[in-house]
Amino acid sequence: MRMKYLLLSACLSLALAPAALAQTVTGSGIVPATAANSAERAIGFAANAPAGAALVVVMTDAVLPPLDGVALSAAERQAVGAAIASASFDGKAGSTLSLRGIGAHPRILLVGAGATPSSLALAEVGGKAAQELKDEAQPVTIAGAFGDTSAADVAYGFALGQYRFDRYKTVDKKAPPTGAVTFVGADPSGAEAAFTGRWKPLAEGVRLSRDLANEPANVIYPESFVAETRKAFARVAGVSIEVLDEAAMRKLGMGTLVGVGQGSPRGSRLLLVRYRGADSPDAPTAFVGKGITFDSGGLSLKPGAGMGNMKGDMSGAASVMGAIVSLAKSRAPVHVVGVAALAENMPDGNAQRPGDVTRTMSGKTIEMVNADAEGRLVLADANEYVAKTYKPKAIVNIATLTGAVVGALDNSYAGLFARDEALAARLIAAGAASGEELWRLPLHKDYAERMKSDIADIRNSATGQGPGASLGAHFIGFFVDEGTPWAHLDIAGVNRSEKATSLVPKGMTGFGVRLLDQLARSE
């Protein structure tokens, strides 16, 4: 019987896909969801630098490295050395020195990596260079203090740092740089293989997450999210895609996911993408993301200020899909299932009312007392479905769940909640290695009392003040069997950035792609 639902859902998704690719942005224009983003610099590797390019030099101290393959005369090197001394440039991580008018190079940019740079530190250098050169059109050469294949690390950072989302601008739009960036070193073929095999797919996964979350909600909604995901996985080996529409979910008793979206004319979806690499374990790890494509708060309506940013309330689901893209395109020897619980939370006459009782797939009941605590509702059904259908060895949820986590951690960390110590330790290590850091917050037994309902098994929000992030995490964990290793990542403070950093341009960050990719590879 289940296969019947899957075939029906898949056919429905394919039938709706063309309509999902375009939505009216204004009364007089149609903008496709796949509109070309601004061009990015092509990334290449060579033993010798092309002529006439800006030069970026990766520095580990105050001494200009040899720069084999780069045309820099003794007099030009002397001029650079004098500038270094004059500016007291020391090559510390994050430091820069920009020089113009030296030789044939339109610009020479020195970027510090620190004395013994890690892979992540080298990526930061690449991202810093991309940010510094984002408004300059000429080709770029990057060379300096990296050996073996570590140029691939710098290239990866450059790919992340050059991201931009301005596809809907038509007035005063800055032309994107078109000149290619070439990494010059002693082993260009090795560096290119390392970049293509590992880092380029990861950058593509981050880009997918950022694109999905940056798109307006009239372009990305449950159906079109599915359509864009299908396109991202076209012709990728080892991947299978399952989609449940509302009819299928209702027949399976998934009342919470469907209930959240019943105030919107755009139906909810449950999207599951499974990737199984060679020699991977039989049981997958499940990454389950909140995919609220727009969150008005439902009948518990949010304030108007900042509501437009709620187009990014599906960042968890977007980053899950980005992580699976990375793992699948790099042919990682892992077995993972990425789940997107997709709904639009709107306040029309058919919307859920505070006080309603809904039922999950397993039959557990929820008193829905706050329609703006909807992310945990869609994750309840998604967790139960993936547990029953795919029998994962661990479940990791990722969601823009609470404002409380922002109050606790600001935008420096995502909140980590876990019942399994080994899984928690792996997540913290993956966060440190990827640059997407976590801070563990408590799951205390007393929180169960705060979430008790007089008329149902649990309520979706506690009354009064309290540890909101922990209470939300407790609710989600209620729908995961105690015997299954489980963790929850609350990314509400880190999914969006108000200012650019080296690896994260302003806007939706794609937080979680790098972290989940690293976690999957850490087994």
C-alpha positions, 0 to 999 in steps of 0.5 A: 500500500505504501508504494501506491502512495509513493507513486502517487506523490511522485507523479503529483510532484512531477506534474506540478513541477513546471508550475512550481518554477515560476510565481508572480513577483509583481502584478506585471512580471513572472520571475522563475525560481531558477533565474540565473544568479549573478555569475561567479568566477570560474576556479582553475589550477595551473603551474604558471599565472596568467598575465594581467591578473590581480595577485593574491598572496597567501602569507604565513608571516612577514616574508614574501614566499617564493611564488614559483610560477608568478611573474614578479621581478626582483625589483617588484619583490623588493617593493612588496617587501618594503610595503610589508615593512612599512605597514608592519604586516605580519601575516596573522590570520585575517590580516590584509595588505592591499597594494597597487601600482607594482609591476603589471599586476593591477593589484597585489593583495596579501592575506594572512593565514597565520603561522601554521594554518589549518584547512579551515584557516586556509579556507578563510583566506580564500573567502577573505580574498573573494570578499576583497575582490568582489567588485573587481572584474579582472582575472585573479591569481592566487599563490603563496604559502601553501603546499601539496594540495592545500590550494584546494582549501583556499579555493573552497573558501573562495567558492564560499566567499564569492556567493551573492544573491542579487538575481532580482535586482534591476536598478543599480545592480553591480556587475559581477566579476567575470575574470577567472581565478587561478590557483598557482602551485607546484601540483595543480592537478593534485589540487584540482582533484582535491577541490573537485572531489571534496570541496567543490561539492560541499560549496555547491551544497552550501550554495543550494541551501543559501539559494533556497533560503534567500528566495522569496516565499512566493517562489519557494514553497513546499511544491517548488522546494521539492522541484528545485531539490529534484533538479539539484540531484538530477543525474547524481548516482546513488540517490533516491527521492521520496515525496509524500503529498497531503493525501498520502500523509493524511492516509498515514495519519500524519496530522501535525505536518498537514495541520500546520499547512492547512491555513495555506492554499499551498499544500504541505510535503514531506521530502526524503532524499536517500544517498547510499555510498559504496561500502556504507553501513546498512542503517542510515543516519537521518538528518531531519530539517524544519521546512516552514517556507514562510511563517506568519505565526498562523493564528498566533500571528507574529508582529509585522517587524521582521516577518519578511525574514520568515522566508528563511524558516525553512533553512534547516530543511535547505541545509539538510538538502545541501549536505546530501548534495555534498555527500552524494556528489563527492561519492562519500562512503556514507549512508544518509537520509535527508528529510525536509518537513515542508509547510507554509504557516498561514492564518486563513479560515481553515488554519489550526486554532490554538487549543486544537488537538492533533495526532501524529503518525504514531497516534500520539496527541498534541494540544496545539496551544501556540500556532507560532510553535509550528516547527516542532509540529512538522518535525514530530511527524517527520521524525516518526515517519523516517524512524519507521520507514528507514530505521536510522541508527541516529536522528539529527534534527536541525531547525530555526526553532526558537527565539530563546536560543538567540537570547542565549547564544546570539549568533555565535553558536547554534544550540545543541541538545542531545540524549546520546553522549557519543552523538553529542561529542561527534557533533561538537567535533564536527562543528569545530572542524567545519567552522559551524560551532555548537554550544550544548544546552540542557535537556532536564527531566523537569521540562516534561512537567512544563509541557504536560497537557490536561487533554492530550499527551503533550502540548506544543508550548509551555505557559509563562517564562522559561527555557524556551529552546530547551522546552522546544527540544524536549517536545521534539525528542518526545517523538523519537524513541528513547533507544534511538540516538537523537540530537537537535540543532537550533539554528535560529541565531545563525541561519541569517547574517546581517554582515558579511564574513570571509565565508558567509556573505550577508543574508542566509548563511547555509549554516548546517551544510558543512557541519552535517557533511563533516558529521556524516564523514566522521563515523 
